[in-house]
Amino acid sequence: MRTAEWNKSTSVLDRATLILEAFRLEDRSLGISELARRTELPKSTVSRLTAELLRLQYLERQGSAFRLGLTLFELGQMVVTPKELRRRAMGIMVDLRNATGQTVHCAVLDGSEVVYVEILRGRGTPPLPSRVGGRMPAHATALGKAMLAFSPPSVLDEALSKGLEQVTRRTLTDEATLRAELIEIAASGLAREENESAAGSSCVASPVMDSSGAVVAALSVTGAAGLLETDLVAPAVRTAALVLGRQMPRNSALIDG
């Protein structure tokens, strides 16, 4: 979810987006006061915009509160790239989960964040903050570091310009240390993290490259810190990412369907 710094903008679209992105996975509904608190917008502004979002069916009324509407679901089903990526990745992800017994993630990079496209939960994996459609700071995840390591320098520079948020006590927040780690990831094709995105978890990831050599996604295996033997599962993760990459056309072709 993007931060409420957008409330400095005069754009109606920006402010409406803040309202929609104020909803979290655990929320059944939110009232005007809570939406105003989360977005840092005046209640009068929230009230006016929620009325418009109701009219357009982006929101639905639930008593005196609001919940996300069916229009958002309908639009989400038409987003081509995540759907096509998920379709191509699913069989490979199932095989990877069966081989490792751990949770398998597929994600894409959006600026300084990863967006989870698909998650297959494994047995015994600790509770994780990841969810399909959810976001995490790229530098705090093995998935994000795998993609940043193989992205153009401008992509990394843009991500670093947003700052390195500390998600846990172990998250890398030093730019020089992160850059050095990304060089190692670029050499091996594998990224690791332990307790950096969530306490008690360990992860190994590899980038998925399309036929032009551009990064389009990443795959990872996540398990309990101290129990997941990343050196043992790393070859399977790397192989899965390479196999998926061979199935991916150039990114423009993927978008065109």
N, C-alpha and C positions, 0 to 999 in steps of 0.2 A: 504494500500500500504506500502510495506516495505521501510525502509529508505535507503538513498544513501550511508550508511556506507559500503555497500557491495562493493563499488568501490575500496576498499582496497584489495579485493581478486584478485588473478591472474586467477581465473577460468573464462573461456569463458562463461560457462553456467550462472554463477552468473551475469556477465555483460549483457548478452542477456536478462536475467530475469529483470534486472533493466530497460532496454529499454521498455519491454512489460508493466511493472508495472508503467511506467511513464504516461501512458494514464489514463485520468480521465473520469468520466461519461459524462461530458459536452464537451469533446474534439471530434471534427469531424476529425481532422487530426493534426499532429505535424511535424514540419520541423526538420532538423538536428540540427540547433542551439538551438531550444527549448528543444529537447531531451538531448542534451549535458548539458544544464543548469540544467535540472531537475535531471539528473543522476549523474552530476558532473564527467562525463567521457570526455576525449578529443574528439574533433569533428572527428578526424581521426578514433578513435576507434568506435564511433557511426556510422560513414559512412560505415566502413567495416562490422560491425555487422548487420546493417539494410539491406545491400545487401544480406547477408546470410539468414536473416529472410524473405526477399522478395522471395528468391529462394525457401524456404521451405513453403511459403504461410502463415506464421505467421503474416506477414504484407502485406498490399496492397498499391500500389502507388496511390496517389491522387494529380495530378499535380506535384509540386516539393516537396510535403509533403507525409506523410504516415498515414495510419490508420490500425487498427487491422484487421487481415485477417480471412477468413472463417475457416481455419484449427483450430483456437482457439475455434470457436463456435462448430465445430464438436467434438473436444475433450471434451469440457465442457458437451456436451450432454451425454457422456459416463461415467461421474463420478458417480459411483453407490451410495455412501452414501448420498450426498445431495438430489439426485433424489428420493431415497427410503424414506428418512426422510420426504421430502416434500409431497410425495404421502400419507404417513400415517398421516401426520399432517393436511393436507388441510381441511378436513371436520371438525375437531375439531377447527381449527382456524376460519373457517367461523361461526361456532356456537358461539365462543367466541366474535367475532366482532359483531354479531347480538345481543348478550346479553348485550354488553357494549356500542356499538356504537362508540368504539374507535379503534385506530390502533393496530393491533396485529402483533407481530414479532415472528419469530422462528429463532434461531441462534445456532451455535456450537462454541466450544472453540478451538482456535488454538494458543497454546503458551500463550502469554500475550494479545491476541486479540480475539474479537468475530467476526465471519463471519456470515453475515445474509443469511439464506437459503431461507426464504420466508417472505414477508411483505404484509399484507392486510390493506389498508388505510381506516381509519374511517373518518366520517364527522366532521369537526370542529377541527381536530387535527392540531396543529401548524406545520409549515415546519420543517422537521427533516433531519439530515444529513445521515440517514440510507438509504441503497439501497441494493437490492439483489446482493450478491457477494461482497458487500463492507465490510470494516473492521472498528472496533473502539477499542480503548484500553479497555480491559475487566474491569478494576477497575472503569472506568467512567460510566459504564452502569449497570442497574439492572440485565440484562441478564448475563453479565459477572460475577458479584458478586454472583449471584445465582449458577453459575457453579463452580466458585472458592471455594465457601463455602463447596461444596460436593466433591471436587476433592482431590486426595492424597496430602499430604504436599509437596511433591517434585514438583508438578505442580504449587502450589502457590509460592514456593520458586523461581522457574524459572521465573514466571511472575514478581515477585518483583525485581528480579535481573536486569530486563530491565529498572527499574525506573518507577515512577508514573507520567506520563505526565499530565500536567494541560490542560484539554480541554476547560473548562470554569472556571469562578471565583469560582464556587462551587465544582469543582471536588476534591475528596479526594486525597491528595498527601502525607499524613502522614502514614507511614507503620503501626504504632501502632494503629491508629484510624481505619484503614482499617481492620486489623486483628480482632479487637474487634467487628466491625460490622459483619464480616464474621461468628463469633461465634454465634451471635444473629440470623443470617440468617439460619445457620445450625440447630438451635433449632426450628425455626418456619416454615422453608421451603419456605420462602418468602423474596424477596429482593426488596428494594425500592430505588429510587433516584429521586431528584427534581433539575432541572437546572444543573445537573452534566455532562451530555453528550451533551445537547443542551439547550440554554437559552429559557425559556418559556415552557419547557416540564416537565412532571411528569410521572413516570413509576413504575410499580410493576411487578415482574417476579418470576417464579418458575422453578426449575430444572426438567428436564425429565430424569428419571432413567430407564435403561434397566432391563431385567429380572435378571441380576447378581448384580444389585445395583449400576452399574457404570453410571456416568453422560454421556449422549450422546448429550444433547441439552438443551435448555431452551425456555420457552414461556413467552411472556410479553404482557401487555396492556399499551399503552402510550396515554396520553391526555395532555391537556393544564394545566400548573402549576397553582394551585389555584382553578381549576375547577374540575379536576379529583379527585374523592373521592376514594383514594386508598384502604381505609378500606372496602368500599362497593364492589369493583371489585376484591379484593384480593382472596376471597373464590372461585370465578369463575376461576381465573387464576390457583390457586392451583389444583382445580378439573380437569381442562383441562390438566395440566401437568401430573397428576396422570393417567388420562385416556389414554393419549398418551403413557406414560411409560409402561402401561400394554400391549400395542400393539407392543412394541419394543422387538425383540429378543436380545440375547447377541450381543455385538458390532461386534464380528467376523462374526456372522451369517448375520448381516446387510450388511457388506462389501461384503460377498460372494454372496449376493443377494438371 
